[in-house]
Structure formats: structure tokens, C-alpha cells
Amino acid sequence: MKWQDRQNWRRLRSGMSKGEVTDLLGEPDKIDNFGVLGEEWHYGYLTGGKVSFSSNEKIDSWREP
């Protein structure tokens, strides 16, 4: 699983697109959609990391697993 490789997480950059994140980490296990506030993608939901997207669908922040 791509998301389990920490080197992939370290390639993330603010402003990356959802497609770029999927290329690096694979498909998320869970997506929380907050409408106009954006989304959070969860990898390894309880013990993994997450990627937060702003309303323009670009990375706002992330937390490595």
C-alpha cells in the first residue's frame, strides 16, 4: 500500500491536487466531505494519516501516519 511508505508522505506539498495525492498515496480508506469547507482523506483510518483539502480541491494540510 502506497500510503504506508513514509517517503510518499514526505513528497506531499501544499497546493497539490487530489490526483497527485492519489498517485502518491493511493485511494483513501475514508473521505469526510465538509461541503464548501473542503474534504479530509483518511488512510488507515484510526492509526493512519490524513490529507485535508480546501474548497478549491488542493492540499491544505496533512498528518503522516
PDB file of N, CA, C, O and CB in Angstrom:
ATOM      1  N   MET A   1       0.843  -1.190   0.000  1.00  0.00           N
ATOM      2  CA  MET A   1       0.000   0.000   0.000  1.00  0.00           C
ATOM      3  C   MET A   1       0.884   1.248   0.000  1.00  0.00           C
ATOM      4  O   MET A   1       1.758   1.410   0.851  1.00  0.00           O
ATOM      5  CB  MET A   1      -0.957   0.002   1.226  1.00  0.00           C
ATOM      6  N   LYS A   2       0.640   2.099  -0.948  1.00  0.00           N
ATOM      7  CA  LYS A   2       1.477   3.292  -1.119  1.00  0.00           C
ATOM      8  C   LYS A   2       1.477   4.198   0.112  1.00  0.00           C
ATOM      9  O   LYS A   2       2.501   4.793   0.445  1.00  0.00           O
ATOM     10  CB  LYS A   2       1.007   4.079  -2.323  1.00  0.00           C
ATOM     11  N   TRP A   3       0.340   4.303   0.781  1.00  0.00           N
ATOM     12  CA  TRP A   3       0.253   5.247   1.895  1.00  0.00           C
ATOM     13  C   TRP A   3       1.111   4.824   3.081  1.00  0.00           C
ATOM     14  O   TRP A   3       1.424   5.652   3.937  1.00  0.00           O
ATOM     15  CB  TRP A   3      -1.188   5.395   2.337  1.00  0.00           C
ATOM     16  N   GLN A   4       1.491   3.568   3.148  1.00  0.00           N
ATOM     17  CA  GLN A   4       2.295   3.097   4.278  1.00  0.00           C
ATOM     18  C   GLN A   4       3.773   3.450   4.139  1.00  0.00           C
ATOM     19  O   GLN A   4       4.534   3.273   5.090  1.00  0.00           O
ATOM     20  CB  GLN A   4       2.147   1.600   4.423  1.00  0.00           C
ATOM     21  N   ASP A   5       4.190   3.940   2.987  1.00  0.00           N
ATOM     22  CA  ASP A   5       5.571   4.344   2.753  1.00  0.00           C
ATOM     23  C   ASP A   5       5.739   5.813   3.146  1.00  0.00           C
ATOM     24  O   ASP A   5       5.198   6.700   2.486  1.00  0.00           O
ATOM     25  CB  ASP A   5       5.971   4.119   1.265  1.00  0.00           C
ATOM     26  N   ARG A   6       6.473   6.065   4.198  1.00  0.00           N
ATOM     27  CA  ARG A   6       6.642   7.445   4.697  1.00  0.00           C
ATOM     28  C   ARG A   6       7.273   8.371   3.662  1.00  0.00           C
ATOM     29  O   ARG A   6       7.019   9.575   3.667  1.00  0.00           O
ATOM     30  CB  ARG A   6       7.499   7.444   5.955  1.00  0.00           C
ATOM     31  N   GLN A   7       8.085   7.816   2.785  1.00  0.00           N
ATOM     32  CA  GLN A   7       8.697   8.657   1.744  1.00  0.00           C
ATOM     33  C   GLN A   7       7.633   9.274   0.846  1.00  0.00           C
ATOM     34  O   GLN A   7       7.798  10.397   0.369  1.00  0.00           O
ATOM     35  CB  GLN A   7       9.686   7.835   0.896  1.00  0.00           C
ATOM     36  N   ASN A   8       6.550   8.554   0.613  1.00  0.00           N
ATOM     37  CA  ASN A   8       5.458   9.117  -0.190  1.00  0.00           C
ATOM     38  C   ASN A   8       4.810  10.291   0.527  1.00  0.00           C
ATOM     39  O   ASN A   8       4.470  11.290  -0.108  1.00  0.00           O
ATOM     40  CB  ASN A   8       4.403   8.042  -0.499  1.00  0.00           C
ATOM     41  N   TRP A   9       4.635  10.186   1.836  1.00  0.00           N
ATOM     42  CA  TRP A   9       4.058  11.291   2.604  1.00  0.00           C
ATOM     43  C   TRP A   9       4.969  12.512   2.546  1.00  0.00           C
ATOM     44  O   TRP A   9       4.490  13.646   2.519  1.00  0.00           O
ATOM     45  CB  TRP A   9       3.822  10.870   4.068  1.00  0.00           C
ATOM     46  N   ARG A  10       6.254  12.288   2.526  1.00  0.00           N
ATOM     47  CA  ARG A  10       7.209  13.398   2.534  1.00  0.00           C
ATOM     48  C   ARG A  10       7.316  14.083   1.182  1.00  0.00           C
ATOM     49  O   ARG A  10       7.977  15.114   1.059  1.00  0.00           O
ATOM     50  CB  ARG A  10       8.571  12.905   2.959  1.00  0.00           C
ATOM     51  N   ARG A  11       6.676  13.525   0.172  1.00  0.00           N
ATOM     52  CA  ARG A  11       6.625  14.161  -1.145  1.00  0.00           C
ATOM     53  C   ARG A  11       5.411  15.082  -1.294  1.00  0.00           C
ATOM     54  O   ARG A  11       5.308  15.827  -2.269  1.00  0.00           O
ATOM     55  CB  ARG A  11       6.602  13.097  -2.236  1.00  0.00           C
ATOM     56  N   LEU A  12       4.499  15.026  -0.328  1.00  0.00           N
ATOM     57  CA  LEU A  12       3.318  15.892  -0.374  1.00  0.00           C
ATOM     58  C   LEU A  12       3.731  17.353  -0.229  1.00  0.00           C
ATOM     59  O   LEU A  12       4.684  17.679   0.479  1.00  0.00           O
ATOM     60  CB  LEU A  12       2.313  15.505   0.735  1.00  0.00           C
ATOM     61  N   ARG A  13       3.002  18.215  -0.906  1.00  0.00           N
ATOM     62  CA  ARG A  13       3.226  19.658  -0.834  1.00  0.00           C
ATOM     63  C   ARG A  13       1.882  20.376  -0.829  1.00  0.00           C
ATOM     64  O   ARG A  13       0.930  19.929  -1.470  1.00  0.00           O
ATOM     65  CB  ARG A  13       4.106  20.147  -2.019  1.00  0.00           C
ATOM     66  N   SER A  14       1.811  21.477  -0.113  1.00  0.00           N
ATOM     67  CA  SER A  14       0.592  22.287  -0.122  1.00  0.00           C
ATOM     68  C   SER A  14       0.264  22.672  -1.549  1.00  0.00           C
ATOM     69  O   SER A  14       1.154  22.996  -2.335  1.00  0.00           O
ATOM     70  CB  SER A  14       0.749  23.550   0.764  1.00  0.00           C
ATOM     71  N   GLY A  15      -1.015  22.636  -1.881  1.00  0.00           N
ATOM     72  CA  GLY A  15      -1.463  23.029  -3.204  1.00  0.00           C
ATOM     73  C   GLY A  15      -1.536  21.891  -4.210  1.00  0.00           C
ATOM     74  O   GLY A  15      -1.978  22.095  -5.340  1.00  0.00           O
ATOM     75  N   MET A  16      -1.103  20.678  -3.812  1.00  0.00           N
ATOM     76  CA  MET A  16      -1.196  19.545  -4.741  1.00  0.00           C
ATOM     77  C   MET A  16      -2.666  19.186  -4.969  1.00  0.00           C
ATOM     78  O   MET A  16      -3.517  19.418  -4.111  1.00  0.00           O
ATOM     79  CB  MET A  16      -0.410  18.312  -4.193  1.00  0.00           C
ATOM     80  N   SER A  17      -2.941  18.620  -6.132  1.00  0.00           N
ATOM     81  CA  SER A  17      -4.309  18.230  -6.488  1.00  0.00           C
ATOM     82  C   SER A  17      -4.644  16.852  -5.913  1.00  0.00           C
ATOM     83  O   SER A  17      -3.764  16.115  -5.469  1.00  0.00           O
ATOM     84  CB  SER A  17      -4.488  18.224  -8.024  1.00  0.00           C
ATOM     85  N   LYS A  18      -5.923  16.531  -5.933  1.00  0.00           N
ATOM     86  CA  LYS A  18      -6.366  15.212  -5.480  1.00  0.00           C
ATOM     87  C   LYS A  18      -5.741  14.102  -6.325  1.00  0.00           C
ATOM     88  O   LYS A  18      -5.380  13.050  -5.797  1.00  0.00           O
ATOM     89  CB  LYS A  18      -7.896  15.114  -5.533  1.00  0.00           C
ATOM     90  N   GLY A  19      -5.612  14.330  -7.619  1.00  0.00           N
ATOM     91  CA  GLY A  19      -4.993  13.341  -8.497  1.00  0.00           C
ATOM     92  C   GLY A  19      -3.540  13.078  -8.129  1.00  0.00           C
ATOM     93  O   GLY A  19      -3.080  11.937  -8.154  1.00  0.00           O
ATOM     94  N   GLU A  20      -2.823  14.142  -7.790  1.00  0.00           N
ATOM     95  CA  GLU A  20      -1.420  13.992  -7.388  1.00  0.00           C
ATOM     96  C   GLU A  20      -1.307  13.211  -6.087  1.00  0.00           C
ATOM     97  O   GLU A  20      -0.398  12.398  -5.922  1.00  0.00           O
ATOM     98  CB  GLU A  20      -0.753  15.366  -7.235  1.00  0.00           C
ATOM     99  N   VAL A  21      -2.233  13.458  -5.163  1.00  0.00           N
ATOM    100  CA  VAL A  21      -2.231  12.731  -3.895  1.00  0.00           C
ATOM    101  C   VAL A  21      -2.543  11.256  -4.134  1.00  0.00           C
ATOM    102  O   VAL A  21      -1.897  10.381  -3.557  1.00  0.00           O
ATOM    103  CB  VAL A  21      -3.253  13.346  -2.912  1.00  0.00           C
ATOM    104  N   THR A  22      -3.522  10.982  -4.976  1.00  0.00           N
ATOM    105  CA  THR A  22      -3.862   9.595  -5.293  1.00  0.00           C
ATOM    106  C   THR A  22      -2.672   8.883  -5.933  1.00  0.00           C
ATOM    107  O   THR A  22      -2.424   7.714  -5.637  1.00  0.00           O
ATOM    108  CB  THR A  22      -5.084   9.538  -6.231  1.00  0.00           C
ATOM    109  N   ASP A  23      -1.941   9.564  -6.797  1.00  0.00           N
ATOM    110  CA  ASP A  23      -0.751   8.967  -7.416  1.00  0.00           C
ATOM    111  C   ASP A  23       0.290   8.593  -6.366  1.00  0.00           C
ATOM    112  O   ASP A  23       0.936   7.551  -6.481  1.00  0.00           O
ATOM    113  CB  ASP A  23      -0.138   9.934  -8.438  1.00  0.00           C
ATOM    114  N   LEU A  24       0.460   9.431  -5.344  1.00  0.00           N
ATOM    115  CA  LEU A  24       1.467   9.176  -4.304  1.00  0.00           C
ATOM    116  C   LEU A  24       1.004   8.170  -3.256  1.00  0.00           C
ATOM    117  O   LEU A  24       1.760   7.276  -2.877  1.00  0.00           O
ATOM    118  CB  LEU A  24       1.836  10.471  -3.622  1.00  0.00           C
ATOM    119  N   LEU A  25      -0.233   8.313  -2.786  1.00  0.00           N
ATOM    120  CA  LEU A  25      -0.692   7.539  -1.631  1.00  0.00           C
ATOM    121  C   LEU A  25      -1.714   6.463  -1.961  1.00  0.00           C
ATOM    122  O   LEU A  25      -1.983   5.602  -1.123  1.00  0.00           O
ATOM    123  CB  LEU A  25      -1.274   8.457  -0.623  1.00  0.00           C
ATOM    124  N   GLY A  26      -2.283   6.486  -3.143  1.00  0.00           N
ATOM    125  CA  GLY A  26      -3.352   5.563  -3.491  1.00  0.00           C
ATOM    126  C   GLY A  26      -4.707   6.116  -3.065  1.00  0.00           C
ATOM    127  O   GLY A  26      -4.814   7.252  -2.603  1.00  0.00           O
ATOM    128  N   GLU A  27      -5.725   5.300  -3.227  1.00  0.00           N
ATOM    129  CA  GLU A  27      -7.083   5.709  -2.850  1.00  0.00           C
ATOM    130  C   GLU A  27      -7.217   5.735  -1.327  1.00  0.00           C
ATOM    131  O   GLU A  27      -6.691   4.850  -0.652  1.00  0.00           O
ATOM    132  CB  GLU A  27      -8.138   4.751  -3.472  1.00  0.00           C
ATOM    133  N   PRO A  28      -7.910   6.732  -0.775  1.00  0.00           N
ATOM    134  CA  PRO A  28      -8.098   6.789   0.679  1.00  0.00           C
ATOM    135  C   PRO A  28      -9.064   5.713   1.150  1.00  0.00           C
ATOM    136  O   PRO A  28      -9.890   5.219   0.383  1.00  0.00           O
ATOM    137  CB  PRO A  28      -8.611   8.170   1.099  1.00  0.00           C
ATOM    138  N   ASP A  29      -8.946   5.359   2.425  1.00  0.00           N
ATOM    139  CA  ASP A  29      -9.862   4.394   3.038  1.00  0.00           C
ATOM    140  C   ASP A  29     -11.204   5.031   3.356  1.00  0.00           C
ATOM    141  O   ASP A  29     -12.237   4.361   3.349  1.00  0.00           O
ATOM    142  CB  ASP A  29      -9.251   3.812   4.309  1.00  0.00           C
ATOM    143  N   LYS A  30     -11.184   6.327   3.634  1.00  0.00           N
ATOM    144  CA  LYS A  30     -12.409   7.045   4.017  1.00  0.00           C
ATOM    145  C   LYS A  30     -12.264   8.497   3.599  1.00  0.00           C
ATOM    146  O   LYS A  30     -11.173   9.064   3.661  1.00  0.00           O
ATOM    147  CB  LYS A  30     -12.684   6.932   5.556  1.00  0.00           C
ATOM    148  N   ILE A  31     -13.371   9.097   3.173  1.00  0.00           N
ATOM    149  CA  ILE A  31     -13.396  10.517   2.815  1.00  0.00           C
ATOM    150  C   ILE A  31     -14.495  11.196   3.626  1.00  0.00           C
ATOM    151  O   ILE A  31     -15.648  10.765   3.617  1.00  0.00           O
ATOM    152  CB  ILE A  31     -13.630  10.715   1.273  1.00  0.00           C
ATOM    153  N   ASP A  32     -14.121  12.260   4.324  1.00  0.00           N
ATOM    154  CA  ASP A  32     -15.097  13.113   5.009  1.00  0.00           C
ATOM    155  C   ASP A  32     -15.251  14.367   4.165  1.00  0.00           C
ATOM    156  O   ASP A  32     -14.281  15.089   3.933  1.00  0.00           O
ATOM    157  CB  ASP A  32     -14.648  13.462   6.492  1.00  0.00           C
ATOM    158  N   ASN A  33     -16.469  14.626   3.706  1.00  0.00           N
ATOM    159  CA  ASN A  33     -16.751  15.787   2.872  1.00  0.00           C
ATOM    160  C   ASN A  33     -17.456  16.840   3.717  1.00  0.00           C
ATOM    161  O   ASN A  33     -18.500  16.572   4.312  1.00  0.00           O
ATOM    162  CB  ASN A  33     -17.615  15.396   1.638  1.00  0.00           C
ATOM    163  N   PHE A  34     -16.884  18.028   3.766  1.00  0.00           N
ATOM    164  CA  PHE A  34     -17.434  19.121   4.566  1.00  0.00           C
ATOM    165  C   PHE A  34     -18.027  20.222   3.690  1.00  0.00           C
ATOM    166  O   PHE A  34     -18.119  21.376   4.108  1.00  0.00           O
ATOM    167  CB  PHE A  34     -16.353  19.703   5.469  1.00  0.00           C
ATOM    168  N   GLY A  35     -18.427  19.858   2.475  1.00  0.00           N
ATOM    169  CA  GLY A  35     -19.045  20.815   1.565  1.00  0.00           C
ATOM    170  C   GLY A  35     -18.099  21.938   1.191  1.00  0.00           C
ATOM    171  O   GLY A  35     -16.988  21.688   0.722  1.00  0.00           O
ATOM    172  N   VAL A  36     -18.528  23.171   1.394  1.00  0.00           N
ATOM    173  CA  VAL A  36     -17.711  24.330   0.997  1.00  0.00           C
ATOM    174  C   VAL A  36     -16.430  24.457   1.827  1.00  0.00           C
ATOM    175  O   VAL A  36     -15.539  25.226   1.468  1.00  0.00           O
ATOM    176  CB  VAL A  36     -18.529  25.611   1.127  1.00  0.00           C
ATOM    177  N   LEU A  37     -16.332  23.719   2.921  1.00  0.00           N
ATOM    178  CA  LEU A  37     -15.133  23.773   3.764  1.00  0.00           C
ATOM    179  C   LEU A  37     -14.033  22.835   3.285  1.00  0.00           C
ATOM    180  O   LEU A  37     -12.890  22.951   3.727  1.00  0.00           O
ATOM    181  CB  LEU A  37     -15.492  23.434   5.191  1.00  0.00           C
ATOM    182  N   GLY A  38     -14.362  21.905   2.383  1.00  0.00           N
ATOM    183  CA  GLY A  38     -13.346  21.003   1.847  1.00  0.00           C
ATOM    184  C   GLY A  38     -13.577  19.554   2.230  1.00  0.00           C
ATOM    185  O   GLY A  38     -14.698  19.155   2.547  1.00  0.00           O
ATOM    186  N   GLU A  39     -12.505  18.765   2.199  1.00  0.00           N
ATOM    187  CA  GLU A  39     -12.564  17.329   2.483  1.00  0.00           C
ATOM    188  C   GLU A  39     -11.348  16.894   3.284  1.00  0.00           C
ATOM    189  O   GLU A  39     -10.312  17.559   3.286  1.00  0.00           O
ATOM    190  CB  GLU A  39     -12.656  16.520   1.180  1.00  0.00           C
ATOM    191  N   GLU A  40     -11.499  15.759   3.966  1.00  0.00           N
ATOM    192  CA  GLU A  40     -10.371  15.077   4.590  1.00  0.00           C
ATOM    193  C   GLU A  40     -10.336  13.659   4.055  1.00  0.00           C
ATOM    194  O   GLU A  40     -11.347  12.957   4.055  1.00  0.00           O
ATOM    195  CB  GLU A  40     -10.478  15.093   6.150  1.00  0.00           C
ATOM    196  N   TRP A  41      -9.167  13.246   3.602  1.00  0.00           N
ATOM    197  CA  TRP A  41      -8.959  11.873   3.144  1.00  0.00           C
ATOM    198  C   TRP A  41      -8.185  11.146   4.228  1.00  0.00           C
ATOM    199  O   TRP A  41      -7.150  11.624   4.695  1.00  0.00           O
ATOM    200  CB  TRP A  41      -8.199  11.824   1.766  1.00  0.00           C
ATOM    201  N   HIS A  42      -8.692   9.988   4.625  1.00  0.00           N
ATOM    202  CA  HIS A  42      -8.076   9.195   5.692  1.00  0.00           C
ATOM    203  C   HIS A  42      -7.453   7.930   5.114  1.00  0.00           C
ATOM    204  O   HIS A  42      -8.053   7.238   4.291  1.00  0.00           O
ATOM    205  CB  HIS A  42      -9.116   8.835   6.777  1.00  0.00           C
ATOM    206  N   TYR A  43      -6.254   7.652   5.559  1.00  0.00           N
ATOM    207  CA  TYR A  43      -5.516   6.454   5.157  1.00  0.00           C
ATOM    208  C   TYR A  43      -5.221   5.652   6.415  1.00  0.00           C
ATOM    209  O   TYR A  43      -4.604   6.159   7.352  1.00  0.00           O
ATOM    210  CB  TYR A  43      -4.190   6.816   4.388  1.00  0.00           C
ATOM    211  N   GLY A  44      -5.668   4.383   6.433  1.00  0.00           N
ATOM    212  CA  GLY A  44      -5.502   3.607   7.653  1.00  0.00           C
ATOM    213  C   GLY A  44      -6.274   4.265   8.777  1.00  0.00           C
ATOM    214  O   GLY A  44      -5.740   4.515   9.858  1.00  0.00           O
ATOM    215  N   TYR A  45      -7.523   4.538   8.509  1.00  0.00           N
ATOM    216  CA  TYR A  45      -8.400   5.463   9.241  1.00  0.00           C
ATOM    217  C   TYR A  45      -8.021   5.749  10.689  1.00  0.00           C
ATOM    218  O   TYR A  45      -7.755   6.909  11.006  1.00  0.00           O
ATOM    219  CB  TYR A  45      -9.761   4.932   9.224  1.00  0.00           C
ATOM    220  N   LEU A  46      -7.980   4.776  11.581  1.00  0.00           N
ATOM    221  CA  LEU A  46      -7.754   5.082  13.001  1.00  0.00           C
ATOM    222  C   LEU A  46      -6.289   5.331  13.349  1.00  0.00           C
ATOM    223  O   LEU A  46      -5.996   6.160  14.211  1.00  0.00           O
ATOM    224  CB  LEU A  46      -8.275   3.956  13.847  1.00  0.00           C
ATOM    225  N   THR A  47      -5.378   4.637  12.703  1.00  0.00           N
ATOM    226  CA  THR A  47      -3.968   4.762  13.068  1.00  0.00           C
ATOM    227  C   THR A  47      -3.129   5.379  11.962  1.00  0.00           C
ATOM    228  O   THR A  47      -1.921   5.554  12.122  1.00  0.00           O
ATOM    229  CB  THR A  47      -3.408   3.412  13.428  1.00  0.00           C
ATOM    230  N   GLY A  48      -3.742   5.701  10.871  1.00  0.00           N
ATOM    231  CA  GLY A  48      -3.007   6.205   9.717  1.00  0.00           C
ATOM    232  C   GLY A  48      -2.928   7.714   9.684  1.00  0.00           C
ATOM    233  O   GLY A  48      -3.031   8.388  10.708  1.00  0.00           O
ATOM    234  N   GLY A  49      -2.744   8.225   8.481  1.00  0.00           N
ATOM    235  CA  GLY A  49      -2.622   9.657   8.284  1.00  0.00           C
ATOM    236  C   GLY A  49      -3.854  10.225   7.612  1.00  0.00           C
ATOM    237  O   GLY A  49      -4.799   9.506   7.285  1.00  0.00           O
ATOM    238  N   LYS A  50      -3.822  11.531   7.414  1.00  0.00           N
ATOM    239  CA  LYS A  50      -4.934  12.179   6.714  1.00  0.00           C
ATOM    240  C   LYS A  50      -4.410  13.343   5.901  1.00  0.00           C
ATOM    241  O   LYS A  50      -3.385  13.946   6.217  1.00  0.00           O
ATOM    242  CB  LYS A  50      -6.017  12.659   7.709  1.00  0.00           C
ATOM    243  N   VAL A  51      -5.142  13.637   4.851  1.00  0.00           N
ATOM    244  CA  VAL A  51      -4.842  14.767   3.987  1.00  0.00           C
ATOM    245  C   VAL A  51      -6.094  15.636   3.945  1.00  0.00           C
ATOM    246  O   VAL A  51      -7.192  15.146   3.678  1.00  0.00           O
ATOM    247  CB  VAL A  51      -4.403  14.301   2.543  1.00  0.00           C
ATOM    248  N   SER A  52      -5.922  16.922   4.208  1.00  0.00           N
ATOM    249  CA  SER A  52      -7.043  17.864   4.181  1.00  0.00           C
ATOM    250  C   SER A  52      -6.957  18.716   2.932  1.00  0.00           C
ATOM    251  O   SER A  52      -5.898  19.242   2.590  1.00  0.00           O
ATOM    252  CB  SER A  52      -7.055  18.755   5.444  1.00  0.00           C
ATOM    253  N   PHE A  53      -8.088  18.843   2.259  1.00  0.00           N
ATOM    254  CA  PHE A  53      -8.189  19.654   1.055  1.00  0.00           C
ATOM    255  C   PHE A  53      -9.080  20.854   1.334  1.00  0.00           C
ATOM    256  O   PHE A  53     -10.094  20.737   2.023  1.00  0.00           O
ATOM    257  CB  PHE A  53      -8.737  18.823  -0.130  1.00  0.00           C
ATOM    258  N   SER A  54      -8.701  21.999   0.800  1.00  0.00           N
ATOM    259  CA  SER A  54      -9.537  23.193   0.910  1.00  0.00           C
ATOM    260  C   SER A  54     -10.652  23.111  -0.121  1.00  0.00           C
ATOM    261  O   SER A  54     -10.728  22.148  -0.885  1.00  0.00           O
ATOM    262  CB  SER A  54      -8.695  24.490   0.712  1.00  0.00           C
ATOM    263  N   SER A  55     -11.498  24.097  -0.143  1.00  0.00           N
ATOM    264  CA  SER A  55     -12.642  24.101  -1.056  1.00  0.00           C
ATOM    265  C   SER A  55     -12.228  24.149  -2.525  1.00  0.00           C
ATOM    266  O   SER A  55     -13.035  23.826  -3.396  1.00  0.00           O
ATOM    267  CB  SER A  55     -13.539  25.277  -0.747  1.00  0.00           C
ATOM    268  N   ASN A  56     -10.986  24.547  -2.822  1.00  0.00           N
ATOM    269  CA  ASN A  56     -10.516  24.564  -4.214  1.00  0.00           C
ATOM    270  C   ASN A  56      -9.901  23.217  -4.624  1.00  0.00           C
ATOM    271  O   ASN A  56      -9.294  23.104  -5.689  1.00  0.00           O
ATOM    272  CB  ASN A  56      -9.484  25.689  -4.409  1.00  0.00           C
ATOM    273  N   GLU A  57     -10.066  22.202  -3.769  1.00  0.00           N
ATOM    274  CA  GLU A  57      -9.633  20.818  -4.013  1.00  0.00           C
ATOM    275  C   GLU A  57      -8.117  20.673  -4.090  1.00  0.00           C
ATOM    276  O   GLU A  57      -7.613  19.792  -4.786  1.00  0.00           O
ATOM    277  CB  GLU A  57     -10.248  20.305  -5.295  1.00  0.00           C
ATOM    278  N   LYS A  58      -7.396  21.524  -3.386  1.00  0.00           N
ATOM    279  CA  LYS A  58      -5.942  21.445  -3.286  1.00  0.00           C
ATOM    280  C   LYS A  58      -5.570  21.149  -1.830  1.00  0.00           C
ATOM    281  O   LYS A  58      -6.313  21.488  -0.909  1.00  0.00           O
ATOM    282  CB  LYS A  58      -5.267  22.772  -3.783  1.00  0.00           C
ATOM    283  N   ILE A  59      -4.403  20.509  -1.634  1.00  0.00           N
ATOM    284  CA  ILE A  59      -3.970  20.185  -0.266  1.00  0.00           C
ATOM    285  C   ILE A  59      -3.844  21.457   0.565  1.00  0.00           C
ATOM    286  O   ILE A  59      -3.236  22.447   0.156  1.00  0.00           O
ATOM    287  CB  ILE A  59      -2.620  19.422  -0.284  1.00  0.00           C
ATOM    288  N   ASP A  60      -4.442  21.384   1.741  1.00  0.00           N
ATOM    289  CA  ASP A  60      -4.352  22.453   2.725  1.00  0.00           C
ATOM    290  C   ASP A  60      -3.350  22.049   3.820  1.00  0.00           C
ATOM    291  O   ASP A  60      -2.519  22.854   4.240  1.00  0.00           O
ATOM    292  CB  ASP A  60      -5.755  22.762   3.336  1.00  0.00           C
ATOM    293  N   SER A  61      -3.444  20.781   4.276  1.00  0.00           N
ATOM    294  CA  SER A  61      -2.554  20.268   5.320  1.00  0.00           C
ATOM    295  C   SER A  61      -2.610  18.743   5.307  1.00  0.00           C
ATOM    296  O   SER A  61      -3.445  18.149   4.624  1.00  0.00           O
ATOM    297  CB  SER A  61      -2.948  20.830   6.728  1.00  0.00           C
ATOM    298  N   TRP A  62      -1.717  18.120   6.067  1.00  0.00           N
ATOM    299  CA  TRP A  62      -1.730  16.662   6.189  1.00  0.00           C
ATOM    300  C   TRP A  62      -1.052  16.256   7.482  1.00  0.00           C
ATOM    301  O   TRP A  62      -0.321  17.027   8.102  1.00  0.00           O
ATOM    302  CB  TRP A  62      -1.034  15.996   4.981  1.00  0.00           C
ATOM    303  N   ARG A  63      -1.321  15.014   7.868  1.00  0.00           N
ATOM    304  CA  ARG A  63      -0.696  14.410   9.055  1.00  0.00           C
ATOM    305  C   ARG A  63      -0.229  13.019   8.657  1.00  0.00           C
ATOM    306  O   ARG A  63      -1.035  12.189   8.234  1.00  0.00           O
ATOM    307  CB  ARG A  63      -1.696  14.350  10.287  1.00  0.00           C
ATOM    308  N   GLU A  64       1.048  12.762   8.787  1.00  0.00           N
ATOM    309  CA  GLU A  64       1.594  11.458   8.443  1.00  0.00           C
ATOM    310  C   GLU A  64       1.134  10.416   9.457  1.00  0.00           C
ATOM    311  O   GLU A  64       0.853  10.742  10.611  1.00  0.00           O
ATOM    312  CB  GLU A  64       3.132  11.512   8.379  1.00  0.00           C
ATOM    313  N   PRO A  65       1.060   9.154   9.016  1.00  0.00           N
ATOM    314  CA  PRO A  65       0.696   8.090   9.977  1.00  0.00           C
ATOM    315  C   PRO A  65       1.814   7.845  10.970  1.00  0.00           C
ATOM    316  O   PRO A  65       1.684   6.991  11.847  1.00  0.00           O
ATOM    317  CB  PRO A  65       0.363   6.783   9.241  1.00  0.00           C
TER     318      PRO A  65
END
